[in-house]
């Protein structure tokens, strides 16, 4: 049992697929994430299917932790069906000591059955990084305590409660979570292998970090992406969601540069602390027997297509970093195989000789790791709430929009020739056959994913057909 590899799972919040150096970004500094990529396999075409909530991270994390597709989780992921075995639960049943710290956005009951141990647990979507409401591990799984706070001390003495049993005032969330993981690695003395799940709140806004990292980036030195627009070219149904209000209208290049500088600074701070976690594994002499997984829960626009958030099916919003490193994993491989985050579940089970639960629907990616150019998914179904549906292949991205109950727009992008998705080919007669083929595919995948049976699918497809 003890010869099986340990697992260190590093989960970031809102980190886009290209927001690390090893993905070809020449600006952001991520030496420790890049080192993990050199020691393993990075999936350059890893995606989420989209989301059924504007808080895209909630269904994304439910899919990751159950290995189930978007419309086969419970609701929008706010809870996890007890019949769906979680990743931590599968490893715990197989004899692993399971530990978690950081963000859990899928209900206290699912957390309780997923982990035998933990620290600094945050139940929620986002928080002030310097005053995160967290819990110590509670074996009973109640997590029912609260702390009082005054929401607007300048204008009112009204108090509110937030779900937590303590707050580390003035300590950054990335430091709190990484240090909890390091303490576990330092103190763990059990004979069983461990599965450690560290779910960071960074680089999600509010984008703040220790000043030394902010000073590494000057906004005026940050390049503007080729698909920057002052405004999205049409109403996608989500132009006034919270994320879109984080910058002014129309978008200004200088403001986008500042947002990007803050974003990269948060990621470099995160990378530094991830480096300390890896060093703690090495200090215990466990580096050669530890599998690392690094991934993000969703992407972020930050000025691309005139958008700021992740409430779309563009590449910047659905693609995420995904790296596996450790024993049994090839080194210095950049796989082009299409993969979902939900495929991590069966892949880790395969790497660690853990039985894959019957409730898991993901694909084992180990063949894609070991055979470059093969494995992975041929087509990917994409969906955002009841407004967007899409199909992604190696070459093509096809998106349909329903806004205000009516089909409003079709987009077709050649991802090989136009990776920034700037040229919509949907109205070009030269691509009529491709458009028809992808329309057939989107309906086929819709049936496979049981989309038309959901509240979101019923609304979308009714508007699409009217």
C-alpha positions as CSV (number, residue, x, y, z in Angstrom):
1,X,0.0,0.0,0.0
2,X,2.7,2.5,1.0
3,X,4.6,2.0,-2.3
4,X,1.8,3.7,-4.2
5,X,2.7,7.3,-5.1
6,X,1.5,10.2,-3.0
7,X,-0.5,12.8,-4.7
8,X,-0.2,16.6,-4.4
9,X,-3.1,18.3,-6.2
10,X,-2.6,22.0,-6.9
11,X,-5.8,23.8,-8.0
12,X,-5.8,27.4,-9.0
13,X,-8.7,29.8,-9.4
14,X,-9.2,31.7,-12.7
15,X,-5.8,30.9,-14.2
16,X,-6.1,31.0,-17.9
17,X,-4.3,28.3,-20.1
18,X,-1.6,30.7,-21.3
19,X,-1.0,32.4,-17.9
20,X,2.2,30.5,-17.2
21,X,5.6,30.6,-18.8
22,X,5.7,27.1,-20.1
23,X,2.6,27.8,-22.2
24,X,4.6,30.3,-24.2
25,X,3.8,33.5,-22.3
26,X,6.9,35.6,-22.3
27,X,5.7,38.1,-19.6
28,X,4.4,36.1,-16.6
29,X,7.1,34.6,-14.3
30,X,6.2,31.0,-13.2
31,X,9.5,29.2,-12.7
32,X,8.1,26.5,-10.4
33,X,5.0,25.7,-12.5
34,X,7.4,25.6,-15.5
35,X,9.6,23.1,-13.6
36,X,6.6,20.8,-13.0
37,X,5.9,20.9,-16.7
38,X,9.5,20.0,-17.6
39,X,9.2,17.0,-15.2
40,X,5.9,15.8,-16.7
41,X,3.2,16.2,-19.3
42,X,1.3,19.4,-20.0
43,X,-2.0,19.2,-21.9
44,X,-2.0,22.3,-24.1
45,X,-5.7,21.8,-25.1
46,X,-7.2,21.1,-21.7
47,X,-10.7,22.7,-21.3
48,X,-13.8,22.9,-19.2
49,X,-17.1,22.3,-21.0
50,X,-18.4,25.7,-19.8
51,X,-20.7,26.2,-16.9
52,X,-24.4,26.3,-15.8
53,X,-23.8,29.3,-13.5
54,X,-22.1,32.7,-13.9
55,X,-19.9,31.4,-11.0
56,X,-18.3,29.0,-13.5
57,X,-15.9,27.6,-10.9
58,X,-18.7,25.9,-9.0
59,X,-19.8,23.5,-11.7
60,X,-16.2,23.2,-12.9
61,X,-15.1,22.0,-9.4
62,X,-18.0,19.6,-9.2
63,X,-17.1,18.1,-12.5
64,X,-13.4,17.7,-11.5
65,X,-14.3,16.2,-8.1
66,X,-16.8,13.7,-9.5
67,X,-15.4,13.0,-13.0
68,X,-18.9,13.7,-14.4
69,X,-20.0,15.8,-17.3
70,X,-21.7,19.2,-17.0
71,X,-25.3,18.1,-17.1
72,X,-24.7,14.9,-15.0
73,X,-23.7,16.8,-11.8
74,X,-26.3,18.0,-9.3
75,X,-27.7,21.4,-10.2
76,X,-24.9,23.8,-10.9
77,X,-22.5,22.0,-8.6
78,X,-23.6,23.7,-5.3
79,X,-23.8,20.2,-3.8
80,X,-22.6,16.8,-4.9
81,X,-25.0,13.9,-5.2
82,X,-24.1,11.2,-2.5
83,X,-24.4,8.6,-5.3
84,X,-21.5,10.3,-7.1
85,X,-18.2,9.2,-5.6
86,X,-15.8,12.1,-5.2
87,X,-12.1,12.0,-6.1
88,X,-11.0,12.3,-2.4
89,X,-13.6,9.6,-1.5
90,X,-12.2,7.2,-4.1
91,X,-8.6,7.7,-2.8
92,X,-9.7,7.5,0.8
93,X,-11.5,4.2,0.2
94,X,-8.4,2.9,-1.6
95,X,-6.3,3.5,1.6
96,X,-5.0,7.0,1.0
97,X,-4.8,9.6,3.8
98,X,-6.8,12.4,2.3
99,X,-6.1,16.0,3.3
100,X,-7.5,19.3,1.9
101,X,-6.9,23.0,2.4
102,X,-8.4,26.0,0.7
103,X,-11.5,26.5,-1.5
104,X,-14.4,24.1,-1.6
105,X,-17.4,25.3,-3.5
106,X,-19.5,22.2,-3.5
107,X,-21.1,21.9,-0.1
108,X,-20.0,20.7,3.3
109,X,-21.5,17.2,3.0
110,X,-19.3,16.4,0.0
111,X,-16.3,17.8,1.7
112,X,-16.8,15.6,4.7
113,X,-16.9,12.4,2.7
114,X,-14.0,13.4,0.6
115,X,-11.4,14.1,3.2
116,X,-10.1,12.5,6.4
117,X,-8.0,15.5,7.3
118,X,-7.7,19.2,6.5
119,X,-7.0,22.8,7.5
120,X,-7.9,26.4,6.5
121,X,-11.0,25.3,4.6
122,X,-13.0,28.0,2.8
123,X,-16.5,27.3,1.8
124,X,-17.5,29.7,-0.9
125,X,-16.6,31.3,-4.2
126,X,-14.5,34.3,-3.5
127,X,-13.2,36.5,-0.6
128,X,-10.9,39.3,0.4
129,X,-7.6,37.5,0.1
130,X,-6.3,39.3,3.2
131,X,-9.3,38.3,5.4
132,X,-10.5,34.9,4.2
133,X,-13.1,33.3,6.5
134,X,-11.9,29.7,7.0
135,X,-12.5,26.6,9.1
136,X,-10.3,24.2,11.0
137,X,-11.0,20.6,10.0
138,X,-14.1,19.3,11.7
139,X,-14.4,15.5,11.7
140,X,-18.2,15.8,12.3
141,X,-18.5,17.7,9.1
142,X,-20.9,20.3,10.6
143,X,-19.0,23.5,9.7
144,X,-21.8,25.5,11.2
145,X,-20.0,28.3,13.0
146,X,-19.9,31.9,12.0
147,X,-18.1,35.1,12.7
148,X,-19.7,38.6,12.9
149,X,-18.5,41.5,10.8
150,X,-19.7,44.9,9.8
151,X,-20.1,45.2,6.1
152,X,-20.2,49.0,5.9
153,X,-18.6,50.4,9.0
154,X,-18.5,53.9,7.5
155,X,-22.3,54.0,7.0
156,X,-23.9,51.5,9.3
157,X,-23.4,49.5,12.5
158,X,-25.4,46.5,11.1
159,X,-23.6,43.2,11.6
160,X,-23.7,40.2,9.3
161,X,-22.5,36.6,9.8
162,X,-20.0,34.8,7.6
163,X,-19.4,31.1,7.6
164,X,-16.1,30.4,9.4
165,X,-14.6,29.7,12.7
166,X,-11.5,32.0,12.3
167,X,-9.9,34.6,10.1
168,X,-6.2,35.3,9.7
169,X,-6.5,39.1,9.4
170,X,-3.8,40.5,7.1
171,X,-2.5,37.2,5.8
172,X,-2.9,36.4,2.1
173,X,-5.0,33.4,1.1
174,X,-2.2,32.0,-1.0
175,X,0.1,32.0,2.0
176,X,-2.5,30.5,4.4
177,X,-3.3,27.6,2.0
178,X,0.3,26.8,1.0
179,X,1.5,26.9,4.6
180,X,-1.3,24.6,5.6
181,X,-0.1,22.1,3.0
182,X,3.6,22.5,4.1
183,X,2.6,21.8,7.7
184,X,0.8,18.7,6.6
185,X,3.8,17.5,4.5
186,X,6.2,18.2,7.4
187,X,4.1,16.5,10.1
188,X,2.5,13.6,8.4
189,X,3.9,10.3,9.8
190,X,1.4,7.8,8.7
191,X,2.2,4.7,6.7
192,X,-0.5,5.2,4.1
193,X,0.2,7.2,1.0
194,X,-1.4,10.7,1.1
195,X,-3.7,12.6,-1.3
196,X,-3.3,16.3,-0.6
197,X,-5.7,18.7,-2.3
198,X,-4.7,22.4,-2.2
199,X,-7.3,24.6,-3.7
200,X,-6.1,28.2,-4.0
201,X,-8.3,31.3,-4.2
202,X,-5.7,33.1,-6.5
203,X,-5.5,34.6,-9.0
204,X,-9.3,35.3,-8.7
205,X,-10.1,38.9,-8.0
206,X,-9.9,41.0,-6.0
207,X,-6.4,40.9,-7.4
208,X,-4.1,41.8,-4.6
209,X,-0.8,40.3,-3.5
210,X,2.3,41.2,-1.5
211,X,3.9,44.3,-2.9
212,X,7.1,42.6,-3.9
213,X,5.2,40.7,-6.5
214,X,3.2,43.6,-7.8
215,X,6.4,45.6,-8.3
216,X,7.7,42.9,-10.7
217,X,5.2,44.0,-13.4
218,X,4.8,47.5,-14.9
219,X,1.5,47.9,-16.6
220,X,3.1,49.9,-19.5
221,X,5.2,46.9,-20.3
222,X,2.3,44.4,-20.6
223,X,1.3,43.7,-24.2
224,X,-2.3,44.0,-25.3
225,X,-3.7,40.7,-26.7
226,X,-4.4,40.7,-30.5
227,X,-8.1,40.1,-29.9
228,X,-8.5,43.1,-27.6
229,X,-11.7,45.0,-28.3
230,X,-13.2,48.1,-26.7
231,X,-16.5,46.3,-26.5
232,X,-17.9,42.8,-27.4
233,X,-19.3,43.1,-31.0
234,X,-22.8,41.8,-30.1
235,X,-24.9,41.0,-27.0
236,X,-24.0,37.6,-25.7
237,X,-26.5,37.8,-22.9
238,X,-23.9,38.4,-20.2
239,X,-22.4,41.8,-20.8
240,X,-23.5,43.2,-17.4
241,X,-22.6,40.2,-15.2
242,X,-20.5,41.0,-12.2
243,X,-17.1,40.2,-13.8
244,X,-17.8,42.5,-16.7
245,X,-18.2,45.5,-14.3
246,X,-14.6,45.2,-13.2
247,X,-13.5,47.6,-16.0
248,X,-15.0,50.6,-17.6
249,X,-16.9,50.8,-20.9
250,X,-15.5,51.1,-23.5
251,X,-12.5,49.1,-22.5
252,X,-9.3,51.1,-22.4
253,X,-5.9,49.6,-23.1
254,X,-4.2,51.3,-20.1
255,X,-6.9,49.8,-17.8
256,X,-6.5,46.3,-19.3
257,X,-2.7,46.6,-18.9
258,X,-3.2,47.3,-15.2
259,X,-5.6,44.3,-14.8
260,X,-3.1,42.1,-16.5
261,X,-0.2,43.3,-14.4
262,X,-2.2,42.6,-11.2
263,X,-3.2,39.2,-12.6
264,X,0.4,38.2,-13.5
265,X,1.6,39.4,-10.1
266,X,-0.9,37.2,-8.3
267,X,0.2,34.2,-10.4
268,X,3.9,34.8,-9.7
269,X,3.1,35.0,-5.9
270,X,1.1,31.8,-6.3
271,X,4.0,30.2,-8.2
272,X,6.5,31.1,-5.5
273,X,4.3,29.4,-2.8
274,X,3.8,26.4,-5.0
275,X,7.6,26.1,-5.2
276,X,7.7,26.0,-1.4
277,X,5.2,23.2,-1.4
278,X,7.3,21.2,-3.9
279,X,10.4,21.9,-1.8
280,X,8.6,20.5,1.3
281,X,7.9,17.3,-0.5
282,X,11.5,17.1,-1.5
283,X,12.7,17.8,2.0
284,X,10.9,14.7,3.2
285,X,12.6,12.6,0.5
286,X,9.3,12.0,-1.3
287,X,9.8,13.8,-4.6
288,X,10.4,10.7,-6.6
289,X,7.3,9.0,-5.2
290,X,4.9,11.9,-5.6
291,X,2.5,12.7,-8.4
292,X,1.8,16.4,-8.8
293,X,-1.3,17.7,-10.6
294,X,-1.5,21.4,-11.5
295,X,-4.6,22.8,-13.1
296,X,-7.0,25.8,-13.1
297,X,-10.8,25.7,-12.8
298,X,-11.5,28.1,-15.7
299,X,-10.0,30.9,-17.8
300,X,-10.6,34.6,-17.9
301,X,-10.9,37.2,-20.7
302,X,-9.3,40.3,-19.2
303,X,-9.9,42.5,-22.2
304,X,-10.0,39.8,-24.9
305,X,-13.1,40.2,-27.2
306,X,-14.0,43.2,-25.1
307,X,-14.8,41.0,-22.1
308,X,-13.4,40.7,-18.6
309,X,-14.9,37.5,-17.2
310,X,-15.2,33.8,-18.0
311,X,-18.9,33.7,-18.9
312,X,-18.3,32.7,-22.6
313,X,-17.1,29.8,-24.7
314,X,-14.0,31.5,-26.2
315,X,-10.6,29.9,-25.7
316,X,-9.6,32.4,-23.0
317,X,-12.5,31.3,-20.9
318,X,-12.7,27.5,-21.4
319,X,-9.0,26.6,-21.7
320,X,-7.0,25.9,-18.6
321,X,-3.5,24.7,-17.6
322,X,-3.2,21.0,-16.9
323,X,0.1,19.4,-15.8
324,X,0.9,15.9,-14.5
325,X,4.3,15.2,-13.1
326,X,5.8,12.3,-11.2
327,X,6.5,8.6,-11.3
328,X,5.2,6.8,-14.3
329,X,4.7,10.0,-16.3
330,X,6.9,11.0,-19.2
331,X,9.0,14.1,-18.9
332,X,9.0,17.2,-21.1
333,X,5.9,16.3,-23.0
334,X,3.4,18.8,-24.3
335,X,0.4,16.9,-25.4
336,X,-2.0,18.3,-28.0
337,X,-4.8,15.9,-27.0
338,X,-8.1,17.5,-26.1
339,X,-9.0,16.9,-22.5
340,X,-11.6,18.0,-19.9
341,X,-10.7,18.6,-16.3
342,X,-13.2,15.8,-15.5
343,X,-10.7,13.4,-17.1
344,X,-8.3,14.0,-14.3
345,X,-10.3,11.7,-12.0
346,X,-9.9,8.4,-13.9
347,X,-6.3,9.4,-15.0
348,X,-5.1,9.8,-11.4
349,X,-6.9,6.5,-10.5
350,X,-5.0,4.8,-13.3
351,X,-1.7,6.3,-12.2
352,X,-2.2,5.3,-8.6
353,X,-3.9,1.9,-9.0
354,X,-7.1,3.2,-7.5
355,X,-10.4,1.6,-8.8
356,X,-12.4,4.0,-10.9
357,X,-15.9,4.4,-9.4
358,X,-18.8,3.5,-11.6
359,X,-20.2,7.0,-11.4
360,X,-17.2,8.5,-13.2
361,X,-17.7,9.5,-16.8
362,X,-14.2,10.9,-17.6
363,X,-11.6,9.6,-20.0
364,X,-8.3,8.1,-18.8
365,X,-5.5,10.2,-20.3
366,X,-2.6,8.0,-19.7
367,X,-2.5,6.7,-23.3
368,X,-2.4,10.4,-24.4
369,X,0.6,10.9,-22.1
370,X,2.5,8.1,-23.5
371,X,1.6,8.4,-27.2
372,X,2.0,11.9,-28.5
373,X,-0.6,12.8,-31.0
374,X,-3.1,10.1,-30.0
375,X,-5.7,9.8,-27.2
376,X,-7.9,12.5,-25.9
377,X,-11.2,13.6,-27.3
378,X,-12.1,14.2,-30.9
379,X,-14.9,16.6,-30.2
380,X,-15.8,18.6,-27.1
381,X,-19.3,19.8,-26.2
382,X,-19.4,23.3,-24.8
383,X,-22.3,25.0,-23.0
384,X,-22.8,28.1,-20.9
385,X,-26.1,28.5,-19.0
386,X,-29.0,28.7,-21.3
387,X,-27.3,31.2,-23.7
388,X,-24.4,29.6,-25.5
389,X,-23.7,26.2,-27.0
390,X,-20.7,25.0,-28.9
391,X,-18.5,22.3,-30.4
392,X,-14.7,22.3,-30.3
393,X,-12.5,20.0,-32.5
394,X,-8.8,20.1,-33.0
395,X,-9.3,22.6,-35.8
396,X,-12.7,24.2,-35.4
397,X,-14.7,26.2,-32.8
398,X,-18.5,26.5,-33.5
399,X,-20.7,28.6,-31.2
400,X,-24.4,29.3,-31.2
401,X,-26.1,32.0,-29.1
402,X,-29.6,32.4,-27.8
403,X,-30.3,35.8,-26.1
404,X,-33.6,37.0,-24.9
405,X,-35.2,33.8,-26.0
406,X,-34.1,34.0,-29.7
407,X,-31.2,32.6,-31.7
408,X,-29.0,35.7,-32.2
409,X,-25.6,34.7,-33.5
410,X,-23.5,31.9,-35.0
411,X,-19.7,31.9,-34.9
412,X,-17.2,29.7,-36.6
413,X,-13.4,29.9,-36.0
414,X,-10.5,28.1,-37.5
415,X,-8.4,27.5,-34.5
416,X,-5.3,26.5,-36.5
417,X,-5.2,29.7,-38.5
418,X,-7.0,32.0,-36.0
419,X,-6.1,30.9,-32.5
420,X,-7.2,34.3,-31.1
421,X,-10.7,33.8,-32.6
422,X,-10.9,37.2,-34.4
423,X,-12.4,36.1,-37.8
424,X,-15.9,34.7,-37.8
425,X,-16.3,32.4,-40.8
426,X,-19.9,31.5,-40.3
427,X,-21.3,33.7,-43.1
428,X,-18.6,32.7,-45.6
429,X,-20.1,30.3,-48.1
430,X,-16.7,28.5,-48.5
431,X,-17.3,27.0,-45.1
432,X,-21.0,26.0,-45.5
433,X,-20.2,22.3,-45.4
434,X,-18.1,22.6,-42.3
435,X,-20.9,24.6,-40.7
436,X,-23.5,21.9,-41.5
437,X,-21.2,19.2,-40.2
438,X,-20.6,21.0,-36.9
439,X,-24.4,21.7,-36.6
440,X,-25.0,17.9,-36.9
441,X,-22.3,17.3,-34.3
442,X,-23.7,19.8,-31.8
443,X,-27.1,18.1,-31.9
444,X,-25.6,14.7,-31.5
445,X,-23.5,15.7,-28.5
446,X,-26.5,17.6,-27.0
447,X,-28.3,14.2,-27.0
448,X,-25.3,12.4,-25.6
449,X,-25.0,14.9,-22.8
450,X,-28.7,14.9,-22.1
451,X,-28.7,18.7,-22.5
452,X,-32.2,19.0,-23.8
453,X,-33.5,17.4,-20.6
454,X,-32.1,20.2,-18.4
455,X,-33.6,23.5,-17.5
456,X,-30.8,25.3,-19.3
457,X,-31.0,23.1,-22.4
458,X,-34.8,23.3,-22.6
459,X,-34.5,27.1,-22.6
460,X,-31.6,27.3,-25.1
461,X,-33.0,24.8,-27.6
462,X,-36.5,26.3,-27.5
463,X,-35.0,29.7,-28.3
464,X,-32.7,28.3,-30.9
465,X,-35.6,26.7,-32.8
466,X,-37.9,29.7,-32.7
